[in-house]
């Protein structure tokens, strides 16, 4: 019996090709990344990377981890009388290693042919996870029977180590040629010991018989299996017999009028009572979805039903968990003691980010928020269900990387169990199946010990401990916008006792004496040691050197006019990506007509610290608000970082504006311009202030005159305005100095969030959020004293048909924005979002070139995609010339 944490990987065997067969072309296969020179494999090849003195072959081995390849799928031809399929001989195509296992891998090749050809010729090729060729050759010719069917046996003797494999079979007959494809995985033997405390589980698709999924879940290494429970104990017993922990999900809809909540609660308790102790946890419902109609009634009924079910089931002795999303947990279940008596909550989450790398942190904050909100409601235990869908994944490899990172991050946020909601493609083996099985093999029963780089936002070094080994899962999300992560390496000066493998168990470490060099980017790498403790593993990670990964990132946070004419202050945000102290200098390349008084500024950065570095500049009087192109340059420990960014001068001059009188009162105030991503809408935005009010105007040019409202106040054409106090640094749970955009970073959460809307009652200024309130959206029916019209606010919406513009003017009293106040030279965080119906909105973050992975609203408020964070500084300046 191989020890659970032993790395039974070995080297991938590559078989020689069979003799060419002219009549049957060999299936197309992806070849490995060619062993190019280091400069071609690593772009750019930094001086630090060059000093590692890696050979071409070593660079090739490291770069292979980042290789992305989409495996070819079956290509049936409707116009051809020929078809071929490949079917595995074991459940889910998951072949078990070891004595008594399923090797060698055997598959059935089935051919359907019309017209009774004399023979069908078959050729096959086998690829690995990265598309590298593992085996290939020819099969004996087959002769279809009278029904046109024929079968051939394919044995893949080369698939002897853990991993994902992809088979392509080409059938050729009488000039016709088609290809069939199938994936399979070689996995470790399943455990037979049910363990309710295990950290990993699977959720069976709704409507699927769990009995058919049990062998698949067991072979994948899952310890718990969640499934929809109807009545009776047959499914429970089938799961338990396989050595898995059954987690029945009690179906629950959102009752509004039928059935009555009391009836639903009593029938649920009656059916569950005889089986209460057969499962350690019963989950109430899956992810709830509130209907579009009668939202207030549905929300109230859902809260009432959940409370009644918990009360009715509690006497049965069943441990009841409530299925919810973080949104529903915050928006619906916070009214009164709804969860009193519940053992835990199960948080259903989606991918949580638009960027492929998830590096915005939106998913992490969503889970963190849900877990903390549950604890505030008196529920100490939480599980997380991660979705199978990966909308940002560009390849099967990236889908597998994201699976691992999301599962690990959920465990890091305090989830007791993380369930993977396999889609309806189960049990078809995907590349992600092998990644899940390898993860379950290494950390399925391990205890989470913390993040070695918790103070460095974009570096992840999560440590797990088990009785026989210690495992660290490491990756980096440092890099450019758009998910372009830097491809670097992690260098351990003392790598003794460590083994490095990728997400499907392939060895990836390069040794140079005692030094161990492993790939370091968005592709997670496992570091495994049978000798080190968790503390020693964390120390090794802290001492390791990241090479080829930018030591810091920089962008222009704001440009604000100074107190005197012709003066501006350019503020950079510099974020460290190192777990060690950095010393550096910052400089600017400025637009024509701009001069910095100090050409360079020196600064120090503590591990993971974000710091603002400001430059005072002289500008010509005729310089408008923008856009201006500024290049920021950092020099950090002999490494250089550059960032080019178009920016605007963000300011509000002093002036009293009469709302409702058009643009006459705004003469002489230069606008900033925002546009939708598709170019269909554009707005000129102006701001002003006096002692009593903050003024905002938007002249919106689009091809329609009507105002489109949404279900919620922040949807449709609504304009959102967000303010943040300069000195505020605590989050929604009262934790000091904890940034929401990047932990420890300079971006903070919103203090005040208002919406400018046009309702049936006319224009209104609504408060959506205030300082220190729970991070939640307002749902009709909730008793939220902070939600509603802003006293003393003014709003006017007018249409200039000749100009094709809609003019929105608002005056917000400073008393509604406390502790902000109308004082000259004051600065605060400010942002705005102008809705555009169903189209892309017009956002200040886009105009101000806020980095894309920080500009996404879901990067800040995990509950509401259309909500708005504060992202840049805004300044109050003196009178503007008319």
Number of C-alpha atoms within 10 A of each C-alpha: 6 12 9 17 18 14 19 15 15 12 10 18 13 15 14 11 14 13 9 12 13 7 13 19 16 23 22 14 20 16 12 15 15 10 17 13 13 21 14 12 19 19 12 14 15 16 12 14 19 13 9 13 12 15 12 15 14 18 21 20 19 22 22 18 24 18 16 15 16 13 23 18 14 18 15 15 13 8 6 12 17 24 24 25 22 23 19 20 14 16 17 24 23 31 26 24 20 15 10 8 13 17 19 16 23 18 20 15 20 19 22 19 22 14 11 17 16 11 16 24 20 29 23 24 22 27 24 23 27 24 22 19 25 23 21 25 19 20 16 13 17 19 19 21 13 11 11 16 17 19 18 17 14 20 14 19 12 17 25 21 22 24 26 26 26 26 27 25 28 26 28 22 19 12 7 14 23 21 26 24 22 23 25 27 30 25 27 25 22 21 18 13 12 17 14 17 14 20 25 27 27 25 25 25 18 16 10 13 14 23 16 14 21 25 19 22 28 23 22 30 25 28 29 29 25 24 28 23 23 13 12 12 13 10 20 22 16 16 25 19 14 19 18 28 27 28 24 23 24 21 15 18 15 21 18 18 10 9 12 12 21 15 13 19 20 16 13 20 20 12 14 22 15 13 15 20 14 17 17 15 21 25 26 24 21 22 19 15 12 16 12 9 9 11 16 18 15 22 24 20 19 23 21 18 24 25 22 19 23 25 18 18 24 17 11 15 12 23 19 23 25 26 28 26 25 27 21 23 25 23 20 26 24 20 17 11 12 20 25 14 17 25 21 25 28 30 29 23 20 17 20 26 24 21 19 22 26 23 26 29 24 27 22 21 25 25 29 19 23 30 27 17 21 23 15 12 17 16 19 15 18 25 26 29 27 23 19 17 14 20 14 18 18 13 16 19 24 24 22 23 24 23 24 21 22 22 22 22 21 25 22 19 20 18 25 20 24 28 28 24 20 17 15 13 10 16 18 17 22 24 25 24 27 26 26 24 28 25 24 21 23 24 25 23 20 20 18 21 17 18 21 23 21 17 20 25 27 23 25 24 25 26 29 25 23 19 11 13 21 27 30 29 24 26 22 27 24 26 19 15 14 13 20 15 21 21 26 27 24 22 23 21 16 14 19 15 12 20 18 24 21 21 26 27 24 21 21 21 25 18 15 13 10 12 16 21 27 29 32 29 26 31 25 26 28 27 22 25 22 16 14 18 18 23 14 12 25 21 12 18 24 16 15 20 18 25 23 24 24 21 23 24 19 24 21 27 23 24 27 24 26 19 14 10 12 15 18 21 18 19 20 21 19 23 26 28 28 25 24 16 12 19 13 17 16 23 20 22 15 15 12 11 11 16 19 19 10 12 13 14 14 13 15 14 20 18 20 27 24 25 20 14 19 18 20 19 20 17 19 13 10 8 13 14 19 16 15 16 14 18 17 18 20 24 17 21 11 10 15 16 15 15 15 16 16 15 21 22 25 22 27 28 24 22 22 17 23 16 19 16 12 19 17 10 15 20 10 12 22 19 23 22 22 25 21 19 14 10 11 15 20 21 23 16 22 22 26 24 27 22 14 15 24 24 25 20 24 25 23 23 19 15 10 12 14 10 17 17 18 14 10 12 24 26 21 21 23 24 24 27 23 25 27 30 22 14 9 14 20 16 21 19 14 10 10 11 15 19 19 26 27 24 21 22 23 22 24 27 28 30 24 23 24 27 26 26 27 21 12 8 6 10 16 21 25 21 22 24 22 20 21 14 13 15 23 21 23 20 18 17 14 17 11 14 6 15 17 17 15 18 13 13 17 20 21 21 21 15 17 13 10 6 8 15 20 21 21 23 26 25 24 21 22 19 14 17 22 14 12 17 21 18 16 18 17 13 19 17 23 23 22 24 25 29 24 22 15 11 14 16 25 26 23 24 23 19 17 27 17 22 19 17 24 21 22 24 22 26 30 29 24 26 26 16 14 16 24 29 33 27 28 22 21 24 23 26 23 22 16 15 9 9
